[in-house]
Amino acid sequence: MMTAPTEIQLRRKSGLLVLAWADGSRHELSAEFLRVHSPSAEVRGHGRSGAVLQTGKRLAGITGLEPAGNYAIKLIFDDRHASGLYSWEYLHHLCLQKDSLWEHYLAQLQAAGASRDPAPAARSLSEQVQVINIQPLPESPT
């Protein structure tokens, strides 16, 4: 069983989770990286269904974190995603494999024709309505 990090810092403004480990290493993981690699069933897939590619998470933020026993933390993201428990072992794996995991994620996005950028906001109904001005018909001679 992996031991807990010796230090965990949540830097909300920069969107970073900073982890220090007993071996003296320090790692910074972005909110976007953590969100797209969430250990939740929503991201990893339910049962036999495969993982769900997370798109549009470039601006993801972490609003809080909570301890989960002595083995994990729960991250709360600004898109209300909060169902994944990041075990110490999984966090350590993310720290050590960050570069290769990120490259794999970018390749998946490219293959899917998807983007890290959030989708544009849905247009309002008033922007979708076409207004047609109808001129009154000329009076007919009677």
KOLPA-539663 format. One record per residue (C-alpha): residue in three letters; x, y, z. Coordinates in steps of 0.2 Angstrom, whole numbers, padded with zeros to 4 digits, always signed. Each point is the difference from the previous one (the first is absolute). Layout:
AlaXYZ/...
// end
This chain:
Met+0000+0000+0000/Met+0007+0017-0005/Thr+0003+0013+0014/Ala-0009+0017-0001/Pro+0009+0014-0008/Thr+0010+0010+0013/Glu-0008+0016-0006/Ile-0015+0005-0011/Gln-0003+0017-0006/Leu-0015+0006-0010/Arg+0004+0016-0009/Arg-0017+0005-0006/Lys+0005+0016-0010/Ser+0013-0010-0010/Gly-0011-0016-0001/Leu+0014-0011+0007/Leu+0001-0014+0012/Val+0018-0001+0007/Leu+0005-0016+0008/Ala+0016-0004+0010/Trp+0005-0017+0004/Ala+0011-0009+0013/Asp+0014-0002-0013/Gly+0002+0019-0002/Ser-0009+0001-0017/Arg-0013+0014-0003/His-0012-0001-0014/Glu-0013+0013-0007/Leu-0016-0007-0008/Ser-0011+0012-0009/Ala-0019-0001+0003/Glu-0003-0004-0018/Phe+0012-0015+0001/Leu-0008-0006+0016/Arg-0018+0002-0007/Val+0003-0009-0016/His+0009-0014+0010/Ser-0013-0001+0014/Pro-0002-0018+0007/Ser-0019+0002+0000/Ala-0011-0012-0009/Glu-0006+0015-0010/Val+0017+0001-0008/Arg+0007-0018+0001/Gly-0017-0007-0006/His-0013-0010+0008/Gly+0001-0018+0001/Arg+0006-0008-0017/Ser-0002+0017-0009/Gly+0016+0008-0004/Ala+0007+0017+0006/Val-0009+0016-0005/Leu+0012+0012-0008/Gln-0001+0017+0009/Thr-0001+0015-0011/Gly-0001+0018+0003/Lys+0009+0000+0017/Arg+0014+0013-0004/Leu-0008+0012+0012/Ala-0003-0012+0014/Gly+0003+0005+0018/Ile+0000-0008+0017/Thr-0011+0008+0013/Gly+0004-0011+0014/Leu+0007-0017+0006/Glu-0005-0011+0014/Pro+0009-0014+0009/Ala-0007-0018-0004/Gly+0006-0010+0015/Asn+0019-0002+0001/Tyr+0002-0006-0018/Ala-0007+0013-0012/Ile-0007+0017-0003/Lys-0016+0006-0009/Leu+0003+0014-0012/Ile-0015+0012-0003/Phe+0000+0008-0017/Asp-0008+0016-0006/Asp-0011-0010-0012/Arg-0007-0009+0015/His+0009-0016-0003/Ala+0005-0008+0017/Ser-0003-0018-0002/Gly+0018-0006-0001/Leu+0011-0005+0014/Tyr+0018+0003-0004/Ser+0010-0013+0010/Trp+0018+0003+0005/Glu+0005-0013-0011/Tyr-0010+0007-0015/Leu+0007+0018+0003/His+0018-0007+0001/His-0003-0009-0017/Leu-0007+0016-0007/Cys+0015+0010+0006/Leu+0013-0013-0007/Gln-0009-0002-0017/Lys-0007+0017-0003/Asp+0009+0004-0016/Ser-0004-0017-0008/Leu-0018+0001+0006/Trp-0002+0017-0006/Glu+0007-0004-0018/His-0012-0015-0001/Tyr-0015+0011+0005/Leu+0005+0013-0013/Ala+0001-0014-0013/Gln-0017-0006+0005/Leu-0008+0017-0002/Gln+0008+0002-0017/Ala-0006-0017-0006/Ala-0017+0004+0006/Gly+0000+0017-0008/Ala-0004+0007+0017/Ser+0007+0015+0009/Arg+0007+0005+0017/Asp-0010+0016-0001/Pro-0018+0001+0007/Ala-0014+0000-0013/Pro-0007+0018-0004/Ala-0014+0004+0011/Ala-0017-0004-0007/Arg-0008+0014-0010/Ser-0014+0008+0009/Leu-0018-0003-0007/Ser-0001+0018-0005/Glu+0015-0002-0011/Gln-0007-0015-0008/Val-0017+0008-0004/Gln-0001+0008-0018/Val-0010+0016+0000/Ile-0009+0003-0016/Asn-0007+0017-0003/Ile-0016-0001-0011/Gln-0005+0016-0009/Pro-0019+0003+0000/Leu-0008-0005-0017/Pro-0005+0015-0010/Glu-0019+0003+0001/Ser-0009-0008-0014/Pro-0011+0011-0011/Thr-0018-0004+0003/
// end
